[in-house]
């Protein structure tokens, strides 16, 4: 029975991954900050699907947190067949006026924790010549976004990093996929402190379950990248390459200014 490790597993897309993979007979290692939510989810999934669910209540922005995750799986003798780096958050606002610590934590979670966990588990996958990694990015990865400057930059990093790993690791039988969802029914806009006038402006909002289904299908196809959302979402990913950069930035600044 394969084992999947999912970060940010207590809600949203991470929880949807846990539910879908448990239904597909995967054992799970669930990582998130809330021990209570993880325990509730683990109990629910283990009873319903008869799978083994381990939980690790960790804030991945804390020093040594990724080491603790890796050491736990090693001590338990767990082989991680599928790593899903889902944990992340955004923060809306004029960068010069934002909270510095929150911007640093965003980089620590969206980039550093993802890179560190990937670097810990990828060599083991290479040794076995099997395994899969899914990194959750965003359509924000396709262009700079005023008032979401650090978030969009972090997601661009995740996209480029993942695509490079896809090319490096095909020869080892390892699949690497970056999933770039558009607007999704999660707490993202609330957590990012979006102004109500800007939050959920799109009329094409995916459910976490739709994101998971499309992502897993793309993984099975061996794709390097999947963009998830309606027609306008896919158009947005192309516009950045067609419009002069200053024109694009001026449009985005006006669109996202509260």
N, C-alpha and C positions, 0 to 999 in steps of 0.2 A: 504494500500500500504506500503510495507516494506521500511525501510530507511537504507542505507549503508553509513558508514563514511570511507573515504579512505584518507590515508596520502600519501604524494608524488604523488599527483593526477594530476600534471600539464603536465606530460610526461611519456613516456615509459610504464612500466607495470601498473602503477597507472592510467594513462589515459585510457589504454585499459580496465581496470576493470570498470572505470566510463562509458565508452561507452557500454560495454556489459551489465552491470547492469541496465543502463537506458533503453536499449532495452528490458530488462526483467521486465520493469515496476517498478523499484526501484526509490524512491526519494533518493537524494544524499546530503551528506555533504563532500565537497572537501577541503582538506587541503594541502597547499604547500606554498613556499616562494613568488612566483610570482603572484601578484594580477592580472596583465594583462592577463597572460595565463589562470588563473582560471576563470576570467570573460568571456573570449572568449569561453572556453570550456563549461561553465555553460549556456551561451546564446545558443550555438549550440545544446546542449543536451535537454534543456528545450523546445526549439522550435520543434525539430525533434521528440521527444518522449513524449511530454506533461507531463513531470515529474517536480517536484519541486527540484531545485538545490540551495543549500546554499554554500557559499564559506567562508573560513577562511584563510586569508593570514598571515601565521605565520612561522617563523623559529623555528622548534621544539627543536633546541639546546639552545634557549634562556631561561633564568630563567622565570618560570611562564607560558610558552607557552602552555603546556599541560593543565594547570588549565584553561587558557583562552578558549581552545577548549571545555573542558567539561562544563564550565559555559555557553558558547554560546548555546550548545545543550539543557542544562537544562532550560535556560531562554526562548528558543524558543519552549519549550515543546516537543522536539523531542525524540522519542524512537529509539535508535540505535539497529537495529536488526542484523546488520552485521558490524563488525569492521574489517577493513583491514589495518594492520600495514605494509605498503609498503615502507615508506620513509627510505632511507639509502644511504650510499656511501662507496666507497673504496679508498685506497691510496697506490700506488705502491712505493716501495723503501726500502732500508736498514733502519731498524727501528732507529738505532743510528743516522742516518743522516736526518731523516724526520723532518717535522715541528711539534713541540710538540702540539701546539694549535689544529692543524688539527687532530692529533690522538685522543685528548680528545674530540673534537666535534664528531668524528666518534663514540666513545663510547656513548656519550650523545644521539646521534640520533639513532644509530643501536640498542642500548640496553635500555638506561634509558627512552627515550620517549616511546618506545614500551611497556616496563614494566608498566610505569605510566598510559598510556592510557588503557591498559588491566585491571589494577587494579581499574580504575575508572568505567569502563563499565561492567566488569564481575559480580560484586555483583548485579547490576540491572537486568542482564540477569538471574541470579540465582533466584531472587525474582519472575520473570515472568515464570521461568522454560522454557525459550526459548531464542535462540540467537546463533550466530555463530561468531567465531573469526578466521581470516586468518592472519598468520604471514609469511612474505616473508623472507626466508633465502637464501641459495645458496648451490651448490655442494661444495663450499669452506668450508662448515660446517663439512665435513666428514674427514678432515685431516688438520694438521697444514700446513701453506703455507708460506715458506720463501719469504720475500719481499712483502707479504700481511699479515703480522703477526697479526696486530690488527683486520683487516677486517675478516680474517678467524676465529679468536677467537670469534669475536662478533657474527658471523653467527652460530658458534657452540653453543654459549649461546642460541641464538634464537631457534635453533633446540631442544636442551634439555629442555629448559623452556616450549616450546609449547607442546612437547610430554608429559611432566609431567602434564600440564593442561588438556590435552586430557583425561588422566586417572582420574584426580580428578573430572571432570565435566560431564562425561557421565551420571551419575545418576541424574543430574539436567536437562537433555534434551538439553544440550548445546554442540555444535560441535566446536572443536578446531583443526585446521589444520596448519601444517607448510609446506610451499611450497618451494622446493629446486630446482630452475631452474639451468640448465647449461648455457653456453654462449647464450646470448639473444641480439637481435638487439635493443640496447638502447645506451645511451651516457655513459654507465658505464666505458668503457675503456678510453675514452677521459677524463672524470671527474677524474678518478683514476690516470691519467698521465702515462698510460702504454707506454713503448717504442713501436714504430711501429712494431718492429720485433716480439713482443710478443702478441700484441693486435689481437684479433679475429683469432688466429691460428687454431681454430677448424673449420672443414668443416661441422659441425653439429650445426648450430646456429638456435635457435628457434625465432619466432616472438613474440612480446608481446601478441598478440592475441592468439597464441598457448598456451602460459604460462597460460593465463587467462582461456581458455577453459578447459585445463587439471586440473587446480586448482579447478575450480568450480565443475567439475565432481567428483573429489576426495572428495570434501566437501559433496556432495550429497551422496556419498557412506559411509560417516562416517569415512573415513581414518584418521589416525593421521599424516601421512607424505606422500608427493608425490614428487618424483624426476622427473624432466621434461627435456627431451633431447633425443638424439639418443643413440644407443647401447653403444658407448664409454663413454658417460656421466654416464650411469648406471654402467658400469664396474668400473669407477673411484671411485664410492661410496663404492664399495666392497673391493677394493685393500688395503685400509688402515688397514683392519682387517686381511689381509692375509700375508702382507709383514712385516718383522721386522722393528720396528720404525726407527732405525738409517739408515737402507737401504733406507726406504721411504723418509726420510728427505734429504738424500744425493742426491737422484734422483730429488726430487722437487727443491732443491737448484740450481742444475745445469740447470733444465728446465726453471726456472723463473728468473735466473740471466741475466741481460741485456748484 
